[in-house]
């Protein structure tokens, strides 16, 4: 059973890392957006393996269902309005490779320095959704509603800024 768990974990990790690499390397914005979809699915799969069911569902609903769809529609709609090519012109491989090498070196150093505690028995899976739902609707109801109102105001403000007349934004230079 443990071997199957490891195989599934490595599969989700490979999907997340490979698609994240395509997001960074691809010059086509549409390909990057669809690769981001697979990155989100890989991360959600890892959350499921960690018994974090609420985080996995939230990952799928918010990131895949909301943000990624918003990005794809934004790309498709702005392409026709602004007449911009949807391919990026430059690829920053040298700075990206330096950052990747530094990050990989740091992670490898932390991996070898850390004294890992190995648990032989896995605890029983406990779902967290009922506890989180109860806390959201009782103890943390006011902060939850305040965060909802703040996000709504930010969304309305962003929509108003996006619809503002372009003549009012442009300031002509004084003679």
N, C-alpha and C positions, 0 to 999 in steps of 0.2 A: 504494500500500500504506500509506503514511504517513497518507493522508487517512482510510482505513478505521479505522486504529488510533486516530486522534483522535476519530472518531465513536463508536466503541465506548467509549473512555474517558469522553467526555462523557455518554454514555448511563448508564454505571455511576455516574458522579459525580452525575448528576441523580437517579437512583433512590435513591442513598444520602442525598443532601441533602433531597429531597422527603419521603421516608419518615421521616427523622429529624425534620423539621419537624412531621409528623403525630404522631409520638410525643410531642412537646412540647406541641402545641396541642390534641390530642384530649382530651375530657373523659371518654371511655369507656376504661376500662383495657384491655378486650379489643381495641379498635381500636389502642390504643397498642402492645400486645404484638405484634399482627400487623404493624403498621408497623415495629416493631423487627426482625421477620423480614426484611423487604425491605431494611432498612438493613444488616443483616449480609450479605445476599446481594450488595448493591452493593459493600461493602467487600471481600468475597471476590473479586468480579470485578476490582476494581482490583489486588488482590494477584496475580491471574493475569496481568494485563497487565504487571506489574512483574517477571515471572518468579520470583515468590516462591511456588512451588507448595506448599511445606510450610505456609507461613502461610495460604494459601487453604484448604487442606484442614483445617487446624487450626481456622480460623475457622468453617467449616461444621460440623465434628464437635463442637467444644466449645460454641460459642455457640449455633448453631442447634439442634444435636442434644441438647444438655444443658441449658444455662441457659435458653433460651427455652421449652423444653418444661416445665421446672421452674416457671418463672414462670406459664405458662398453667395448669398443674395446680394450683399454689398459689392462683391467683385463683379457679379454679372450686371448689376444695374449701373454701376459707375463706369463700366467699360463702354457702354453705349452713349452715356452723357458726356463724358470728358474726352472720348476718343483716344484713350491711352492703351498702348499695347499691354497685354496681360503677362508679358514675360519680362523678367528683370534683366537689366543690362549687364550687371557686374556680378561676379562671384568672388566672395572674400575668402578664398581658401587659406591663404597664409595666416591672417589673424585668427581665423577659426581653428586652424590646426594648432596654433600656439595655445589657445584657450583650452582646446580639447586635451592637449598633452599635459597642461598644468592641472586640469581637473582630474584626469586619469591618474596622474602621479600622486595627487593629494588623496584620492580615494584609495589607491593601493597602499599608501603609507598608513592611512587610518585602519585599513583592513588588517595589516600585519601587526600594528601596534596594539590594537584593541584585544583585551582578554575576553573572548567570547564565552558566554555561558550556554552550554548545550543541555537542552531539556530532553530527556529520554521518553517521557510520556506526554502525549498531547492532551490538553484539557478539553473538556466537552465544549462544543460550540454553543455560544450564547448569542442570541440575536440582540441587537442594540436598538432596533427601530421602536419598539414599544416604550423603552425607557426614554429615548430622545423625544418621541411624540408627547409623552406625558410631561416632560420637563418644558418643552416648547409651549404647551398649552396651559401650564400652571405657573411654575416659578419664573420662566423667562418669556412670558407672554408680552410684556411691555417692550423689552429690547427687540424682540422679534418683530413686532408691529412697527416700531420706530425705524428699524432697518428697512422694512418694506416701504415705508413712506419715503425715506431718504433715497432709495433706489428708484422709486417712481418719479420723484422730483428730478433726479439726475437724468432719467430717460426723457422726460418732458423737456428739460432744458437742452439736452443734446438735440432733440428733434427741432426745437425752436432755432437753435444756432444753425443747424443744417438747412433750414428753410429760409433763413434770413436773406434779404435781397442783396445781391452781390454789389450793387452800386453803393450801398451804405457801408460796406466793408472797405472798399477801395478809397483811399485818401489821396487826392491829387496833390502833387507837389506845388508849393507856392512859388510864383514867379519871382 
